Amino acid sequence: MNAPSQRKTPLTRRCGSDQNGAAQPSVGPCVERGRRMRLALDTNRYTDLCRGEPSVIETVELANEVWLPFIVVGELRAGFAVGTQGTRNEAALGRFLLKPGVAILYADDQTTQHYAAVYRQLRRQGTPIPTNNMWIAALVLQHSLVLFARDAHFDALPQLTRV
């Protein structure tokens, strides 16, 4: 995994705005207990970010790296495809992905090992969660990221670090 380029100064750009200086949420430098915060955004939190939810903007601004798991990008684009603002939303996503410190996180062979472990754990616990969320969890665990999600499904995986 190649880390997205590091942000050196905070930006004041907001997801979904145009190139004419309208405010957008930034991804700025921060130290979380002496460590860099490497954040993985779930679909619902990306949506909250684009809607300008202040607490979500604040959390994303604290991150040094923001990762969008490929599953999240797929879920977003599926929503764009059936929504009425598909072109606008796709453009906003494209601008967000171009920001320093932001990148898509793809699966590899090691991800499949983490996925299998998550699947086994959930099956033993009797707490199934949606398949897409298992992939997101596998990527977060593999890359030691902090998961930013609203889904209660992730509560079944206490080894996930969440905000």
N, C-alpha and C positions, 0 to 999 in steps of 0.2 A: 504494500500500500504506500503510495507516494503521498505525503502530506500535502494538503493544499498550501499554497504560498502563505506565509505568515503575515498577518496584519501588523503593521508597526504603529499606526495611529488610528484612532476610531474614525469611522466614516459616519455620515449622517444621511444615508440613503434608505428609502423605504421600499420594501418589496411591492412590486406592482406599479410603481410610479414611473414617470418617463425620464428621459435623459436631461430634462430642463431644470434639474435642481430640486424637484419636489422631494421632500424628506422620505428616506427609506430606512428601515431598520439596519443597523450596522452590526458587524461582527468585529469587536474590538479586543484589544489586549486585556488580560486580567490574570491575576494569580489567585487560584482557589487553594487556600491553605498552603501557599508556597509552591503550587503546581499549576501547570497549564490545564485549562479545561478544554477537552476535546469532546464536542457535543455531537450526538446523532439526533437528527430531527425526525420525528414520526410525522405522518401525513397530517394528522389533526393539528399539530403544532406549527407546521409550515403554513397551513390555512389560517391559524390564529395570527401568525406573524404578518401575513399579507393583509389581514383585516385590521392590523394596527393595534392588537391587544397589548397594552403597556407592559404587563408583567412578562409576556413572551418576548417582546422587544428587548426588555432589560436583560433577560436571561441570555438571549442570543448575543447581545452586545458584550457579555462577559466572556464569551468563548474565544479562544485563540484559533480553533479549528471548528468548522461546522460541516458535518457530513450528512448527505442525503443518501440513505441506502437505496440501491437500485430499485428495490421493491416499492419504496415511497415514491420515487420518480414515476414508476409504472402506474401506481394508484392515482397519482395526480393527473397523469396524462389520460388515464381512463375517464376520470371525471371531466377533464377538459373536452374529451371527445363527445360526451353526451350533454354537456352544459351549453349555455347560451353565450358564454364569454370565452370560448376555447382559444381563439387567436390571441386575445388580450392576456389570458392566463399563461399561455405558452410563452409569450414574449416576456412576461414578468418572471417566469421560472428561468428563462434563458439569461436575463439580466442578473438574477440572484446567483446563478451558477458561475457567472463571470467574475464575481466579487472575490477579492483576495481572501483566502482563508476558508473558501467554500468549495466543495467538490462532491462528486457522486462516489459512493462506495460500492464496489462490485464484489460478488462472491467469487471464491476460488475453491480449490480442493480442500483446503483447511477449513473453509466455511462449512463444507458439507459434514465434516467431523463434528463441529460445534452444533450444527443442526441436529445431527443424530443424537448427541448427548442431551440437547434440549428436549427432543421428542421423547427419548427414553424417560427422562425425569418427569415430564408432564404426564406421560402414560402411567408411570408408577404412582404418581400423586393422584391420578384420577381427575386432573384439571386440564383438559384439552383447551387449547387456544387456537385462533385462526392460523392457518398455514403461513400467511404473509407475516404475521407477527412472530412466528417461530424463526423465519429467515432473518427478520430484523434483529431479534434477540441474538441469533447466532453471530451475525456481523458485529454487533455491539460487544459481545463477549470476546470474540476473536481479536478485536482491535482495542480492547480495554477503553471503550468510549463511555460517556455518560449519556444515558437515554433521556430524551425530553419528549414525553408522550402523555396523553390523557387516558389512554386505554387501561382499564382495570385488569385486562387480561395479563398484563405484564406483572401484576402482583404475585402471580403464581411462580415467578422466577426471582426469588429473593437475592440471587447472586448478581442481578443487574444493578448497576449504580444508576440512580435516577434523580432527576430534578423536577 
